[in-house]
Amino acid sequence: MINYILPDVSCGHCKMNVEREVGEMQGVTSVLVTVENKQVVIQYGYPATSERIEELLTEIGYPAEGV
């Protein structure tokens, strides 16, 4: 499991985009975005890696800050 702050998350649409895009990554089992505190909690296993998740978040416009 990994937690990130996503400073650019500001609404339900952002939440939906992050949860959908990251949730489609192979190995990701759970994605929960909380808009109010701009946080995402991601549960994952092989073949997903934290590096690849961070790359994807940046690609989709929500670069992460570590928690």
C-alpha positions in Angstrom: 0.0 0.0 0.0 1.2 3.5 -0.8 -0.2 7.0 0.1 0.3 10.2 -1.9 -0.8 13.8 -1.7 -2.2 14.9 -5.1 -2.1 18.7 -5.0 -4.0 19.0 -8.3 -7.1 17.0 -7.1 -9.9 19.4 -6.6 -13.2 17.8 -7.5 -15.1 14.6 -8.0 -14.1 14.5 -11.7 -10.4 14.5 -10.6 -11.2 11.7 -8.1 -12.9 9.6 -10.9 -10.1 10.1 -13.3 -7.4 9.0 -10.9 -9.3 6.0 -9.6 -10.1 4.9 -13.1 -6.7 5.4 -14.7 -4.7 3.9 -11.8 -7.2 1.2 -11.1 -6.7 -0.1 -14.7 -3.0 -0.7 -14.1 -2.1 -4.3 -13.8 -1.4 -5.3 -10.2 -3.4 -2.4 -8.7 -6.1 -3.8 -6.4 -7.6 -0.7 -4.9 -7.5 3.1 -5.4 -9.3 5.5 -3.1 -9.0 9.3 -3.6 -10.2 11.7 -0.9 -10.8 15.1 -2.5 -11.0 17.0 0.8 -7.5 16.2 1.8 -6.1 15.6 -1.7 -4.9 12.1 -0.8 -4.9 8.8 -2.6 -4.3 5.4 -1.1 -3.3 2.7 -3.5 -3.0 -1.0 -2.8 -0.9 -2.9 -5.3 1.3 -5.9 -6.0 3.3 -7.3 -8.8 3.7 -6.2 -11.6 2.8 -2.7 -10.5 5.5 -0.6 -8.8 5.5 2.6 -6.9 7.7 4.1 -9.6 5.3 3.2 -12.4 2.3 4.4 -10.4 4.1 7.8 -9.9 4.8 8.0 -13.6 1.2 7.3 -14.5 -0.1 9.9 -12.0 2.2 12.5 -13.7 1.2 11.4 -17.2 -2.5 11.9 -16.4 -1.9 15.3 -14.8 -1.9 14.5 -11.1 1.8 14.4 -10.0 2.1 12.9 -6.5 3.9 14.1 -3.4 5.0 11.4 -1.0 3.2 11.1 2.4 
